[in-house]
Amino acid sequence: MTIKQLSIFVENKPGRLAEITEMLAREGVDIRAVCVSDTREFGILRLIVSDPEAAAEKLRDYHCTFSLTDVLVLRIDDQPGGLAAPMRILSDQGISVEYMYAFVSKGNTGAYIIFRVEEPEKATALLTGAGISLATQEEIKNL
């Protein structure tokens, strides 16, 4: 049960993030979560958005270099161990987490944890089999 994440190549110069986020705003794309990793020359802007396909179409129109990546989104309770339990399940089965970041939603008592793994289908089966909730693309859209 994966969702689509936009990974956008961004030159590390003033105004570039403003240009990209303004373009998405003009197109009515709502950003749900954001993560930026960078070097001196460039960065990777990772976004979870309300409509990844529409955002991808607009990014193509603006000649942005990007990819759509499959990620998992955990829905966890805000309590000690909320993240530890799913991480232990994955670790015990030899599934490494490549990266993760999080967001909260208005009116929600928990958090959404976005993460990428090598074997998303196996991770999905393990987590849902243990009763851990994963968000869907539709759920993200309707937040």
C-alpha positions as CSV (number, residue, x, y, z in Angstrom):
1,M,0.0,0.0,0.0
2,T,2.3,2.7,-1.3
3,I,1.8,6.3,-2.1
4,K,3.6,8.5,-4.6
5,Q,6.3,10.9,-3.4
6,L,7.7,13.6,-5.6
7,S,11.5,13.8,-5.5
8,I,12.6,17.1,-7.2
9,F,16.1,18.0,-8.2
10,V,16.7,21.6,-7.0
11,E,19.6,23.8,-7.7
12,N,20.9,25.2,-4.4
13,K,20.4,28.9,-5.2
14,P,18.2,31.6,-3.7
15,G,14.6,31.6,-4.9
16,R,14.5,28.1,-6.4
17,L,12.3,26.6,-3.6
18,A,10.0,29.6,-3.8
19,E,9.6,29.1,-7.6
20,I,8.7,25.5,-7.2
21,T,6.3,25.9,-4.3
22,E,4.6,28.9,-5.9
23,M,4.1,27.0,-9.1
24,L,2.4,24.1,-7.2
25,A,0.3,26.6,-5.3
26,R,-0.9,28.2,-8.5
27,E,-1.9,24.8,-9.7
28,G,-3.9,24.0,-6.6
29,V,-1.5,21.3,-5.4
30,D,-1.5,21.1,-1.6
31,I,1.8,20.1,0.1
32,R,1.2,17.7,2.9
33,A,4.8,16.9,3.9
34,V,8.2,18.2,2.9
35,C,11.8,17.1,3.3
36,V,14.9,18.7,1.8
37,S,18.4,17.1,1.7
38,D,21.1,19.1,0.1
39,T,24.7,19.5,-0.9
40,R,26.6,22.7,-1.8
41,E,25.4,22.5,-5.4
42,F,21.9,20.9,-5.4
43,G,19.2,19.4,-3.2
44,I,16.5,16.9,-3.4
45,L,13.1,18.2,-2.4
46,R,10.8,15.4,-1.3
47,L,7.1,16.2,-1.2
48,I,3.9,14.4,-0.3
49,V,1.2,16.3,-2.1
50,S,-2.6,16.1,-2.4
51,D,-2.4,15.1,-6.1
52,P,1.0,13.7,-7.2
53,E,0.0,13.1,-10.8
54,A,-1.2,16.7,-11.4
55,A,1.9,18.0,-9.7
56,A,4.1,15.8,-11.9
57,E,2.4,17.1,-15.0
58,K,3.0,20.7,-14.0
59,L,6.6,20.0,-13.1
60,R,7.1,18.6,-16.6
61,D,5.6,21.8,-18.0
62,Y,8.1,23.8,-16.0
63,H,11.0,21.5,-17.1
64,C,11.9,20.4,-13.6
65,T,13.9,17.2,-13.1
66,F,11.9,14.9,-10.8
67,S,10.8,11.4,-10.1
68,L,7.8,9.8,-8.6
69,T,8.8,7.4,-5.9
70,D,6.8,4.8,-4.0
71,V,6.9,5.3,-0.2
72,L,4.9,3.9,2.7
73,V,3.1,6.2,5.2
74,L,2.5,4.9,8.7
75,R,-0.4,6.3,10.7
76,I,0.9,6.1,14.3
77,D,-0.4,7.2,17.7
78,D,1.4,9.9,19.6
79,Q,2.6,7.8,22.5
80,P,5.9,6.3,23.6
81,G,6.7,3.3,21.3
82,G,4.4,4.5,18.5
83,L,7.3,4.4,16.0
84,A,9.5,1.8,17.8
85,A,7.0,-1.1,17.2
86,P,6.8,-0.8,13.4
87,M,10.6,-0.2,13.1
88,R,11.2,-3.4,15.2
89,I,9.0,-5.4,12.9
90,L,10.9,-4.3,9.8
91,S,14.3,-4.7,11.5
92,D,13.5,-8.3,12.6
93,Q,12.8,-9.2,9.0
94,G,15.9,-7.5,7.6
95,I,14.1,-4.6,6.0
96,S,16.2,-1.4,6.1
97,V,14.6,2.0,6.1
98,E,16.4,4.2,3.6
99,Y,15.0,7.5,4.9
100,M,12.0,8.9,6.8
101,Y,10.2,12.1,7.7
102,A,6.9,13.0,9.3
103,F,3.9,15.3,9.4
104,V,0.8,15.8,11.5
105,S,-2.6,16.7,10.3
106,K,-5.2,19.1,11.8
107,G,-7.6,17.3,14.1
108,N,-5.5,14.2,14.2
109,T,-4.0,12.9,17.5
110,G,-1.3,10.9,15.7
111,A,1.4,11.4,13.2
112,Y,2.1,10.2,9.7
113,I,5.6,8.8,9.1
114,I,6.8,8.6,5.5
115,F,9.5,6.2,4.8
116,R,11.2,4.3,1.9
117,V,12.3,0.7,1.9
118,E,13.7,-1.6,-0.7
119,E,10.8,-4.1,-0.4
120,P,7.5,-2.1,0.0
121,E,5.2,-5.0,-0.6
122,K,6.9,-7.2,2.0
123,A,7.0,-4.3,4.5
124,T,3.3,-3.6,3.8
125,A,2.3,-7.2,4.5
126,L,4.4,-7.4,7.7
127,L,3.0,-4.1,9.1
128,T,-0.6,-4.6,8.2
129,G,-0.4,-8.2,9.4
130,A,0.7,-6.8,12.8
131,G,-2.3,-4.4,12.9
132,I,-0.3,-1.3,12.0
133,S,-2.1,1.2,9.9
134,L,-0.8,2.5,6.6
135,A,-2.3,5.6,4.9
136,T,-3.6,5.4,1.3
137,Q,-3.1,8.0,-1.5
138,E,-6.8,8.8,-1.2
139,E,-6.5,9.5,2.6
140,I,-3.5,11.8,2.0
141,K,-5.5,13.6,-0.7
142,N,-8.4,14.2,1.7
143,L,-6.5,15.4,4.7
